[in-house]
Amino acid sequence: MTFAARPADLARPELTDVSRVLDGLTTSVLIVDRAHTVLYMNVAAETLLGVSRNQARGRMLSELLVDAAALHALTDRARETWRPFSRRELALRPCNVEGELVVDCTVTPFEDAGDAVLIEITDATQHQRITRETALLAQIGGSRLMIRQLAHEIKNPLGGLRGAAQLLSRQLTDASMREYTSIIISEADRLAALVDTLLGPGRAPHKEPTNIHELLQHVGHLLAADAPPGVVIERDYDPSLPPAYLDRNLMIQAMLNLGRNAMQALATKSDGQGRLVLRTRALTNVNIGARRHRVAFSVQFEDNGPGVPEELRDTLFYPLVTGRAAGSGLGLAVAQDLVSRHAGLVEFTSRPGQTIFTIVAPFNADTDEAA
């Protein structure tokens, strides 16, 4: 998009139609000068940044965004080379809007307006979310198949190993030697239990009306008992949430896995000031996979730990993937599987100092109709 008028000319009567056109766009449009000061913004930009144009005019981008460095670099590059530049999936965090936005951005220098540039921003957050959900759903299917194949391959020889150790124990007269066979048997039992965890519940979920906050309170008490020193658990509940049709035991296990994952991340903080927030919200018109639900709920586990390593983000919900030396890599995979049994999904966002794992599921997946 090319806009050749001078920023100061936007107030002239003959250009009011241009202003109306810009206000009619769904693309956010800003005009900034060499000092990154906002000279103009349209209605879409007001919505995106959570600030009116009157409040934004004359303020620097750094006052509107938590970190404007990437956008500054893009505008400087366009101005210096006198060419338009684009950046896809740029992360922006407006100061007046909760959460992080993922946007596609194009910066174009004016043809005859000195050092001003025009910034076009398209919100790609929803598109990225749909893409991520599609990838997560594909992971669930692939994980289940891999888990079941792996479990069966392990379980059969384990039974033979345990039986052989029992027979050997009966032949040994030395108690100290039988101690070694006891170790073999106990370790075989431990691995068998691990395989059962991999296979997951064999029965269908037994769903009944359940108070989500009651489950979360129970999980919170369990987490508090094992919390590292200095970790504080905070609660931010939406009291308007109605009961949801859930399998109590399965959902508790999913929540507990996510909470323990957060606690393990907080245990690595050196300042001893860990914080875990348990949060609930009601959502409307939510897409989960291919279905659209009129109402759904979210349960969030937010911690201020170091964040998820970049190299693990695309495979985090696969079984046996872990960033900890002592980790099994099963907690998140099992949580994702258990939530998927409620037609839901576990998502996450992460950066150093803030990681949020979110359970999103319909209140009643069996009767909820697509909107």
ZIFEN-V175943 format. One line per field, one symbol per residue. ss: DSSP state (2 for helix, 1 for strand, 0 for the rest). phi: phi as a letter, one per 40 degrees, with the letter a starting at -180 (. if undefined). psi: psi as a letter, one per 20 degrees, with the letter a starting at -180 (. if undefined). A space follows every 50 residues. Layout:
ss->???
phi->???
psi->???
This chain:
ss->00000022222022222222222000011111000011111022222220 00222200012222100022222222222220001111111101000000 11111111100000001111111022222222222222222222222222 22222222222222222222200022222222222222222222222220 00000001110222222222222220000001111100000001110222 22222222222222220000000011111111111111001111111111 11100000022222200000000000000022222222220000111111 100111111111000000010
phi->.bbcccdcccccdcbcccccccccccccbbbbcccgccbaaccccdcccg acccccdgccdccbbcbccccdcccccccccfbcbbacfccbbccbbcgb bbbbbbbbcccabgbcbbbbbbcbcccccccccccccccccccccccccc cccccccccccccccccccccccccccccccccccccccccccccccccg ccccdccadbcccccccccccccccbccdgcbbbbbbccccccbcbcdcc cccccccccccccccccccccgbcabbcbbacbbfbcbgcbbbcbabbbb bbbbccgcddcbccbccccgcabbccccgbdcccdccccccbgbabbaba adgabbbbcbaccaccbcbcc
psi->ppoiqqghiiiqhijhhghhghhiqipppqpqahjkpphqqaghhgggik qqhhhhpiqqhiihqgojghhghghhghghilqqqqpqlppqnqhjpprq qpqpppppqqhlkcjqqpppppojggghgggggghghhggghgggggggg ghhhhghgghggghhgghhhiphohhhhhhhhggghhghghghgghgghr phrqpnprppohhgghggghgghhhjpqpipppqpnqoiiprqqoqoggg hgggghggghgghhhhiiphiklqpppoqqqpqqmppociqppgqrqqpq opqkairpqhiihijhjqqjpqjqhjqhkhghggggghhhikkaqprqqp rpiopoppppqqhnhhipqp.
